[in-house]
Amino acid sequence: MDTKELAELMKSRRSIRSWLDKPVSEDALLRAIELATWAPNGGNQQNWMFYVVLDRGVIHAIADAVQARADYVAALPEASLIGENLARMLKRSDFFRSAPSIVAVASSVYKSPLDLIASALKKPDAKIQQMSEWRSIANTRIQSVASAIAYLLLVLHQMGLGAVWMTGPMQAKGEIEKLLKVPADMDLAAIIPVGYPAENPAPRERKPVKDVTRIIT
């Protein structure tokens, strides 16, 4: 694959929220995940776990849990402040229940050398505290998971599958972790509904490179 072909793959990927009633093979999902695990990650700890959900009953249970949380938020008096578009989004937070499969991604805590030293300090150190705060902004654990998900989405697209990266379901993190039997030392980070696309969303523009780049010479 040359750069032009790679560019076409990347630019043609879309977030898919509607799928055909057609099963996705376990083998295809495992092949995509295997490639996703080659993503860069903090300290090469590879501290992620991928939960492949093919059971429609479990998918519906996850959707029920997410929608129940969304309904709770929508019922608050303050919900009137968010506007009609966001209110409509709350009402259909469970749209992914029609997906034939889900890949849920969880991760364990990442401990950098700084984290280990900071936890062993016998007295407060202002510089170490500041460095820890700065590092927390660029959370290594989340960046590792995000890089794997980005790889996963591209591979799924290349396979002809459509997916959407979702963090909204984190509002039902506890319920989803129980359904998936996620161990206590790991945390759910995202879910990715996957299926054969039943839609072809229009491309969305990106800001010009010159608007998002600063050259330091």
C-alpha positions in Angstrom: 0.0 0.0 0.0 1.5 3.3 -1.0 0.8 6.7 0.6 -2.0 7.6 -1.8 -3.8 4.3 -1.0 -3.3 4.8 2.7 -4.7 8.4 2.4 -7.8 7.1 0.6 -8.4 4.5 3.3 -8.0 7.1 6.1 -10.1 9.7 4.4 -12.9 7.4 3.4 -13.5 6.0 6.9 -16.7 7.1 8.5 -18.4 6.7 11.8 -21.2 4.2 11.1 -24.3 4.1 13.3 -26.6 1.9 11.2 -25.8 -1.7 10.2 -27.2 -4.5 8.1 -28.8 -7.4 9.8 -25.8 -9.6 8.9 -23.5 -11.3 11.4 -19.8 -10.4 11.7 -17.5 -13.3 12.0 -15.5 -13.8 15.2 -12.4 -14.5 13.0 -12.7 -11.1 11.3 -12.9 -9.3 14.6 -10.0 -11.2 16.0 -7.8 -10.5 13.0 -8.6 -6.8 13.3 -7.8 -6.8 17.0 -4.5 -8.6 16.4 -3.5 -5.7 14.1 -4.7 -3.1 16.6 -2.4 -4.5 19.2 0.5 -3.3 17.1 -0.4 0.3 18.0 2.1 2.3 20.0 1.5 2.1 23.8 3.0 3.4 26.9 6.1 1.5 28.0 5.0 -1.4 25.7 2.9 -2.5 28.6 0.0 -3.4 26.2 -2.3 -3.0 29.2 -5.5 -3.4 27.2 -8.1 -6.0 26.9 -10.6 -6.4 24.1 -14.1 -7.9 24.8 -15.7 -9.2 21.6 -19.5 -9.3 22.1 -21.5 -11.4 19.6 -24.4 -12.3 21.9 -27.3 -10.1 20.9 -28.8 -10.5 24.4 -25.6 -9.0 26.0 -25.6 -6.2 23.4 -29.2 -5.3 24.2 -28.5 -5.4 27.9 -25.6 -3.0 27.4 -27.9 -0.7 25.4 -30.6 -0.9 28.1 -28.1 0.1 30.7 -26.8 3.1 28.7 -30.3 4.3 27.8 -31.4 4.0 31.4 -28.6 6.4 32.4 -29.4 8.7 29.6 -33.1 8.8 30.6 -32.1 9.7 34.1 -30.1 12.7 32.8 -32.9 13.7 30.4 -35.4 13.8 33.3 -33.4 16.3 35.2 -34.8 19.9 35.1 -31.4 21.1 34.0 -31.7 19.0 30.8 -33.7 21.8 29.2 -30.6 23.8 29.0 -28.7 21.6 26.5 -30.9 22.3 23.5 -33.1 20.2 21.2 -30.3 18.5 19.2 -28.5 17.2 22.3 -31.8 16.2 23.9 -32.6 14.1 20.9 -29.2 12.4 21.2 -30.0 11.5 24.8 -33.3 9.9 23.7 -31.4 7.5 21.3 -28.3 6.8 23.3 -29.0 3.1 22.7 -28.9 3.3 18.9 -26.1 0.7 18.9 -28.4 -2.1 20.0 -28.9 -2.9 16.3 -25.2 -3.6 15.9 -24.4 -7.3 15.3 -21.3 -7.1 17.4 -19.4 -4.9 19.8 -15.8 -4.6 20.7 -15.4 -3.2 24.2 -11.9 -2.0 25.2 -10.7 -1.9 28.8 -7.3 -1.2 30.3 -5.3 -1.5 33.5 -3.6 1.3 35.2 -0.3 2.5 33.7 2.5 3.3 36.1 5.4 5.4 34.8 8.8 5.6 36.6 7.6 9.0 37.9 4.4 7.6 39.2 6.3 4.9 41.1 8.8 7.4 42.6 6.0 9.8 43.5 4.1 7.1 45.4 7.3 6.2 47.3 8.1 9.8 48.5 8.3 10.1 52.2 7.4 13.8 52.1 5.7 16.1 49.6 7.7 17.4 46.7 6.3 20.4 44.8 8.2 19.7 41.6 7.3 16.1 41.5 3.6 17.0 42.2 3.7 19.5 39.3 5.3 17.0 37.0 2.7 14.4 37.9 -0.1 16.9 37.2 1.4 17.7 33.8 1.7 14.0 33.0 -1.9 13.4 34.0 -3.1 15.8 31.3 -1.6 13.5 28.7 -2.9 10.3 30.3 -0.6 7.5 29.0 -3.2 4.8 29.7 -5.9 6.6 27.6 -3.5 7.4 24.9 -2.4 3.8 24.6 -6.1 2.6 24.3 -6.9 5.4 21.9 -4.0 4.5 19.5 -5.2 0.9 19.5 -8.8 1.9 18.8 -7.6 4.2 15.9 -5.8 1.2 14.4 -8.8 -1.0 14.9 -11.2 1.4 13.2 -8.9 1.6 10.1 -8.5 -2.2 9.8 -12.3 -2.7 10.2 -12.9 -0.2 7.5 -10.4 -1.9 5.2 -12.3 -5.1 5.8 -15.6 -3.5 4.6 -17.0 -3.2 8.1 -18.4 -0.1 9.7 -17.9 1.0 13.3 -18.2 3.9 15.6 -15.9 4.9 18.5 -18.2 5.5 21.6 -17.3 6.8 25.0 -20.8 8.0 25.8 -21.7 4.5 27.2 -19.1 5.1 29.9 -22.0 6.7 31.8 -23.1 3.1 32.4 -19.5 1.9 33.1 -20.4 -0.1 36.2 -23.3 -2.0 34.6 -21.3 -2.8 31.4 -18.3 -4.0 33.4 -20.5 -6.4 35.3 -22.1 -7.7 32.0 -18.6 -8.3 30.5 -17.1 -9.5 33.7 -14.3 -7.0 33.5 -11.9 -7.6 36.5 -11.5 -5.1 39.2 -7.9 -4.1 38.1 -9.2 -2.9 34.7 -11.6 -0.2 33.6 -13.8 0.1 30.6 -12.5 2.8 28.2 -14.8 2.6 25.2 -17.1 0.5 23.1 -17.0 0.1 19.4 -20.2 -1.3 17.7 -19.2 -3.1 14.5 -21.2 -4.4 11.5 -21.7 -4.2 7.8 -22.7 -0.6 7.0 -26.3 0.2 6.2 -25.4 3.9 5.5 -22.8 5.9 3.7 -22.4 9.2 5.6 -21.2 12.2 3.6 -17.6 13.2 4.2 -17.0 15.9 6.8 -14.4 18.6 6.2 -11.2 18.9 8.1 -9.5 22.2 9.1 -6.7 23.1 6.7 -3.3 21.9 7.8 -2.0 25.5 8.0 -4.7 26.2 10.6 -3.7 23.4 13.0 0.1 23.5 12.5 2.8 25.7 13.8 6.3 25.4 12.4 9.1 26.1 14.9 12.3 27.1 13.1 
